[in-house]
């Protein structure tokens, strides 16, 4: 009887040890490129004008729609990549009759940056001309930003037969190009009543607009204002992106990524672009590792906390919370690093660095100039456990849209 008990206890101990080891086993990931501007990226599709993939947005499960992926002055639309879908057509990423929407960005040297989906029934109303049909007046479905100081919007009208009236381009709703604004990212409040824009231009800040695209008097606290003068000076950290995220506790928060600004370099002083000691507008500094910050705010601009970056951030931009199926990264805040191409993971309880996402060989996954990322909705726009990203390799002269999945 004693031998049986001892044997049972040993078996249980071995089982618990094996389970613990399995739980501690590091996760590895594999990348797949769907779209790129060159065949050398081994993507499923080649779009020669897909340059500097940046922001990504989708609708929630059950709302249909597309992946909206921004590159240069265009939003590219895709459907599918739900690999376990009962609908065979949705198992692979593909295009349908809505392929591209042109975006006003400011000029030939500018780029479309952030994009958000709005489900408002009354705010952000626009009127768009529709070829062969009456103009449509309705709340915007998608809102776009550009580093040319332009914010634009797009909507659609569903017809009785289930098809849609859609414009082929977005319309300008906010133009702050003359104020040297450079909108690098945008977000919406949870009730779709406020629009936030991260301005990385001449006067870096978070700007807030109401449901009629009018400026609001909401000021965000400045946790990285080292000079305590209420502005971003050359060499300080400036808002690089802003993203609305509902935390696991159900709190509606705004996550702001900060990049280190540059002081006007000698070459630019000689050109007359800027003066010695001034801000080198629109240029992030990634020359040294650890030049990035993340802070969490309420929707009224109150600082909730600074995340402990651990020196692992380099001009961070994209945010996403990992699903529970991601093992050691379950519930972690993932942050894309434009500066070094990595994706850093942070514990959502302690806010401390966990690790980088790594490939099957254990090396950090790197995508040069990675920007936006999000998880699929599990129904028609990607799998829930797949992380979708956009990047601008070759110093933003090329473009890639792809996914990162756990190795099973």
matplotlib code that plots the C-alpha trace (Angstrom):
import matplotlib.pyplot as plt

x = [0.0, 2.8, 4.7, 1.6, 1.1, 4.8, 4.5, 1.4, 3.1, 6.1, 3.9, 2.0, 5.3, 6.6, 3.3, 3.4, 7.0, 6.4, 3.4, 5.4, 8.2, 5.7, 4.1, 7.6, 8.7, 9.4, 7.0, 8.3, 6.6, 6.6, 6.0, 4.1, 4.1, 0.8, 1.5, 4.7, 5.8, 8.5, 8.6, 11.8, 9.8, 8.2, 4.6, 1.4, 0.6, 2.7, 1.4, 4.2, 2.8, 2.5, 5.2, 5.8, 3.0, 1.8, -1.6, -4.0, -7.7, -10.6, -14.2, -15.2, -16.5, -19.9, -19.6, -18.1, -15.7, -12.0, -8.5, -7.6, -3.9, -2.3, 0.7, 1.9, -1.4, -3.7, -5.7, -5.5, -8.4, -8.3, -10.6, -10.0, -7.0, -9.4, -7.7, -10.3, -13.3, -16.1, -16.2, -13.4, -13.1, -12.2, -9.4, -7.0, -6.4, -7.9, -9.4, -13.0, -14.7, -13.3, -9.6, -8.2, -9.3, -7.1, -6.2, -5.3, -2.0, -0.6, 2.1, 4.3, 6.7, 4.0, 2.5, -0.8, -0.1, -2.9, -6.4, -9.3, -12.8, -15.8, -19.2, -20.7, -24.3, -24.2, -20.7, -18.1, -20.7, -19.4, -20.8, -19.1, -19.7, -20.5, -20.0, -23.3, -25.3, -26.5, -24.0, -23.9, -24.2, -23.4, -21.1, -17.6, -16.7, -12.9, -10.8, -7.2, -4.2, -1.1, 2.2, 1.3, -1.1, -4.2, -7.0, -9.5, -12.6, -14.6, -18.1, -20.5, -24.2, -25.7, -28.3, -31.5, -29.9, -27.1, -24.4, -22.8, -22.4, -18.7, -16.4, -12.9, -11.3, -11.5, -12.2, -10.3, -12.0, -9.1, -6.2, -3.4, -0.7, -0.1, 0.6, 3.3, 1.3, 2.4, -0.2, 1.6, -1.4, -5.0, -7.5, -11.2, -12.8, -14.8, -18.1, -16.9, -17.3, -13.6, -10.8, -7.2, -4.2, -0.5, 1.2, 4.9, 5.3, 6.6, 4.6, 4.4, 1.4, -1.8, -4.6, -8.3, -11.3, -15.0, -17.6, -17.8, -14.0, -13.6, -10.7, -11.4, -9.8, -8.3, -4.7, -2.7, -0.3, 3.4, 5.3, 8.5, 8.8, 12.2, 12.6, 9.2, 8.2, 5.0, 6.5, 8.6, 12.1, 14.8, 16.0, 12.9, 10.3, 7.2, 4.0, 4.6, 1.3, -1.9, -4.1, -7.4, -7.4, -9.8, -7.8, -8.6, -10.3, -12.6, -11.1, -11.0, -7.5, -5.3, -1.8, 0.7, 4.0, 6.8, 9.9, 13.0, 13.1, 16.3, 18.2, 18.7, 21.9, 24.7, 23.9, 20.3, 21.5, 23.7, 20.7, 18.6, 16.0, 16.3, 18.5, 21.2, 19.5, 16.0, 13.8, 14.4, 10.7, 9.3, 12.5, 12.8, 16.1, 16.9, 20.7, 20.9, 19.0, 16.3, 15.1, 11.4, 8.7, 5.1, 2.5, -1.2, -3.9, -7.6, -9.7, -9.6, -5.8, -4.9, -1.8, -2.5, 1.0, 4.3, 5.2, 8.6, 10.2, 13.4, 15.5, 13.8, 11.9, 13.2, 10.7, 7.7, 4.5, 2.0, 0.2, -1.8, -2.7, -1.8, -4.6, -4.7, -3.6, -0.2, 1.4, 4.1, 2.8, -0.9, -2.4, 0.9, 1.1, 3.0, 4.8, 6.3, 9.7, 10.2, 13.8, 15.1, 12.2, 11.4, 8.2, 8.6, 6.2, 5.3, 3.5, 0.2, 0.2, 3.7, 4.3, 7.8, 9.5, 9.0, 10.8, 10.8, 8.8, 11.2, 11.4, 11.8, 15.6, 15.1, 16.2, 14.1, 11.7, 12.7, 10.8, 12.6, 10.5, 7.5, 4.5, 1.0, -0.2, -3.4, -5.0, -7.7, -11.4, -11.7, -14.7, -13.8, -10.8, -7.9, -7.5, -7.8, -4.3, -2.5, -0.8, -1.0, 1.6, 2.6, 6.1, 8.3, 11.6, 14.5, 14.1, 10.4, 10.9, 9.4, 6.3, 5.1, 1.8, 2.1, 1.2, 3.0, 1.7, 2.8, 4.6, 2.4]
y = [0.0, 2.4, 1.5, 2.3, 5.6, 6.5, 5.5, 7.6, 10.6, 10.2, 10.0, 13.1, 15.0, 14.0, 15.1, 18.5, 19.0, 18.2, 20.5, 23.3, 22.9, 22.9, 26.1, 27.7, 26.7, 29.9, 30.6, 31.0, 32.6, 32.4, 35.3, 35.3, 38.2, 38.8, 41.9, 43.8, 46.1, 43.7, 40.0, 39.7, 39.8, 36.5, 37.8, 36.3, 39.5, 42.2, 45.8, 47.9, 51.1, 49.6, 51.8, 52.3, 50.2, 52.1, 52.0, 49.1, 49.0, 46.5, 46.4, 44.2, 40.6, 40.5, 43.9, 42.6, 44.9, 44.7, 45.1, 48.7, 48.9, 52.3, 52.7, 56.1, 57.8, 54.8, 52.5, 48.9, 46.6, 42.9, 40.1, 36.7, 34.8, 33.0, 29.7, 27.6, 29.3, 27.1, 29.4, 28.2, 31.6, 33.3, 30.9, 32.9, 36.6, 38.1, 41.3, 41.9, 44.7, 47.4, 47.3, 50.8, 54.2, 57.2, 59.5, 63.2, 63.4, 66.9, 66.5, 64.1, 63.6, 62.8, 59.6, 58.3, 57.2, 56.2, 54.9, 54.1, 52.6, 54.5, 53.0, 56.3, 56.8, 60.6, 62.0, 62.7, 63.2, 63.8, 64.2, 62.4, 62.4, 59.0, 58.3, 57.4, 58.0, 60.7, 62.0, 60.1, 62.0, 59.8, 59.3, 58.5, 54.8, 55.3, 58.3, 58.7, 60.8, 61.9, 63.4, 66.3, 67.6, 66.3, 64.2, 62.7, 60.5, 58.0, 56.5, 54.3, 53.7, 50.3, 49.7, 47.6, 44.8, 44.5, 46.2, 49.6, 53.0, 53.8, 56.7, 55.9, 58.5, 60.0, 63.7, 66.2, 67.1, 68.7, 70.6, 71.9, 71.7, 75.5, 75.1, 72.5, 69.7, 66.2, 63.7, 60.4, 58.6, 58.9, 57.3, 57.6, 57.6, 54.6, 56.4, 57.8, 61.4, 62.5, 62.2, 62.3, 63.0, 62.6, 65.6, 65.1, 68.4, 71.8, 71.9, 68.3, 67.4, 65.4, 67.3, 66.6, 67.2, 66.7, 64.9, 67.7, 67.8, 71.0, 71.5, 70.7, 72.3, 69.1, 69.1, 65.9, 65.8, 65.7, 63.0, 63.5, 67.3, 67.3, 71.1, 71.6, 74.4, 72.8, 72.2, 69.6, 70.9, 69.5, 66.1, 65.5, 62.9, 63.7, 61.9, 59.5, 57.6, 57.3, 54.3, 53.6, 50.2, 48.7, 47.0, 43.5, 45.3, 47.0, 50.4, 52.7, 53.9, 55.8, 54.5, 57.0, 56.1, 58.6, 58.9, 61.0, 64.1, 65.4, 68.6, 70.3, 68.6, 70.7, 69.7, 71.0, 74.2, 74.9, 74.2, 76.6, 73.9, 74.8, 76.7, 75.4, 74.0, 73.9, 70.9, 69.0, 68.7, 65.3, 63.3, 60.7, 59.9, 56.1, 56.3, 54.7, 51.8, 52.6, 55.8, 55.4, 55.7, 54.6, 56.2, 55.4, 58.1, 58.5, 59.8, 63.3, 63.4, 62.5, 60.4, 57.0, 55.6, 55.4, 51.9, 50.6, 50.4, 48.7, 50.3, 48.0, 50.7, 52.5, 54.9, 52.7, 53.0, 50.2, 48.6, 45.4, 43.2, 39.5, 36.9, 34.3, 31.6, 33.2, 31.3, 33.3, 36.4, 35.9, 39.3, 41.1, 44.5, 44.2, 47.3, 47.6, 49.4, 51.4, 52.0, 48.4, 46.5, 44.3, 43.7, 44.0, 42.4, 43.8, 42.3, 44.0, 43.7, 44.7, 46.8, 45.2, 43.8, 40.1, 39.4, 40.1, 38.0, 35.4, 33.2, 29.4, 29.8, 32.0, 35.2, 38.4, 38.8, 42.0, 44.0, 47.1, 50.2, 48.3, 50.5, 49.3, 46.0, 44.3, 40.9, 39.6, 39.4, 35.7, 35.9, 37.4, 39.6, 37.4, 34.9, 36.0, 34.6, 36.1, 39.4, 41.5, 44.2, 46.8, 48.0, 50.2, 48.5, 50.0, 53.3, 53.5, 53.1, 49.6, 48.2, 45.0, 43.7, 40.4, 38.2, 36.7, 33.4, 31.1, 28.0, 25.1]
z = [0.0, 0.9, -2.3, -4.3, -2.6, -3.2, -6.8, -7.3, -5.6, -7.9, -11.0, -9.9, -9.3, -12.7, -14.3, -12.5, -13.4, -17.1, -17.1, -15.6, -18.1, -20.9, -19.6, -19.2, -22.7, -24.7, -27.5, -31.0, -34.0, -37.8, -40.2, -43.5, -46.0, -47.8, -49.7, -50.7, -53.4, -54.6, -55.3, -53.3, -50.1, -51.1, -50.5, -51.9, -53.7, -55.2, -55.3, -56.9, -55.3, -51.8, -50.2, -46.5, -45.0, -41.9, -40.2, -40.1, -39.0, -39.2, -38.1, -35.2, -35.7, -37.3, -39.0, -42.3, -44.0, -44.8, -43.6, -44.2, -44.7, -45.5, -47.8, -49.3, -50.4, -50.5, -48.3, -49.6, -48.7, -48.0, -46.7, -45.2, -43.6, -41.2, -41.6, -39.7, -41.4, -42.7, -45.7, -47.9, -49.5, -46.2, -45.5, -47.7, -47.8, -50.9, -52.5, -53.5, -55.4, -52.9, -53.5, -53.0, -51.6, -52.4, -49.5, -49.4, -47.6, -48.2, -50.9, -52.8, -50.0, -47.4, -46.2, -44.9, -41.3, -38.9, -39.6, -37.3, -37.7, -36.4, -35.6, -34.6, -35.6, -35.3, -35.1, -37.8, -40.5, -44.0, -47.6, -50.4, -54.1, -55.6, -59.3, -60.9, -57.8, -55.4, -52.9, -49.6, -46.3, -43.3, -40.3, -41.5, -41.3, -41.5, -40.6, -41.7, -40.7, -42.7, -41.8, -44.1, -41.5, -43.2, -41.6, -44.0, -43.8, -45.9, -45.7, -47.6, -48.2, -48.2, -50.9, -50.8, -52.8, -50.2, -52.3, -51.5, -52.9, -52.3, -53.2, -54.5, -52.3, -48.8, -48.3, -46.2, -42.9, -41.0, -42.6, -40.4, -43.0, -42.8, -39.0, -39.9, -38.2, -38.8, -37.7, -37.1, -35.5, -34.5, -32.1, -31.2, -27.7, -26.8, -27.5, -30.8, -29.6, -29.7, -32.2, -31.0, -33.2, -32.3, -33.8, -34.4, -36.2, -35.3, -32.0, -30.9, -28.8, -28.7, -30.4, -29.7, -32.0, -31.3, -33.4, -35.9, -36.4, -34.3, -31.9, -28.2, -25.2, -23.8, -22.8, -22.2, -19.3, -20.4, -18.5, -20.4, -20.3, -18.8, -19.1, -17.3, -19.8, -21.2, -24.7, -26.5, -26.9, -29.2, -27.8, -25.7, -26.2, -28.4, -29.1, -32.0, -32.0, -30.0, -29.8, -27.9, -26.1, -23.7, -21.0, -19.5, -16.6, -19.1, -18.7, -21.8, -22.1, -24.6, -25.1, -26.3, -27.9, -27.6, -29.9, -29.1, -31.2, -32.9, -32.6, -36.0, -37.4, -38.9, -42.4, -42.0, -40.4, -43.4, -45.7, -43.7, -42.8, -39.1, -36.8, -34.4, -31.2, -32.8, -33.2, -36.4, -37.2, -38.0, -37.5, -34.7, -33.2, -33.1, -33.1, -29.7, -28.2, -25.6, -27.2, -26.7, -24.1, -23.5, -21.3, -20.5, -20.2, -19.6, -22.4, -20.8, -21.0, -17.4, -17.0, -15.5, -15.6, -17.4, -18.6, -17.5, -20.9, -19.6, -22.4, -24.9, -27.0, -30.1, -31.6, -30.6, -32.6, -32.7, -29.7, -29.3, -26.3, -26.9, -26.7, -23.9, -26.4, -26.6, -23.7, -21.9, -23.7, -22.7, -22.0, -22.7, -24.2, -27.5, -28.8, -32.3, -32.5, -35.6, -34.7, -34.6, -36.1, -33.0, -31.1, -27.4, -24.9, -21.5, -18.6, -18.3, -14.5, -13.6, -16.8, -17.0, -20.1, -20.7, -24.0, -27.7, -30.1, -31.4, -34.5, -34.5, -34.0, -30.9, -32.6, -32.2, -35.2, -37.0, -39.6, -40.7, -40.0, -38.5, -37.8, -37.3, -35.9, -34.7, -34.1, -36.4, -35.4, -36.0, -38.3, -41.7, -41.0, -39.8, -37.0, -33.4, -32.5, -35.6, -35.3, -38.5, -39.2, -41.7, -42.3, -44.6, -45.1, -47.0, -45.1, -46.0, -49.7, -49.8, -48.1, -46.5, -45.0, -43.2, -40.2, -37.2, -35.7, -32.9, -34.0, -33.0]

ax = plt.figure().add_subplot(projection="3d")
ax.plot(x, y, z, "-o")
ax.set_aspect("equal")
plt.show()
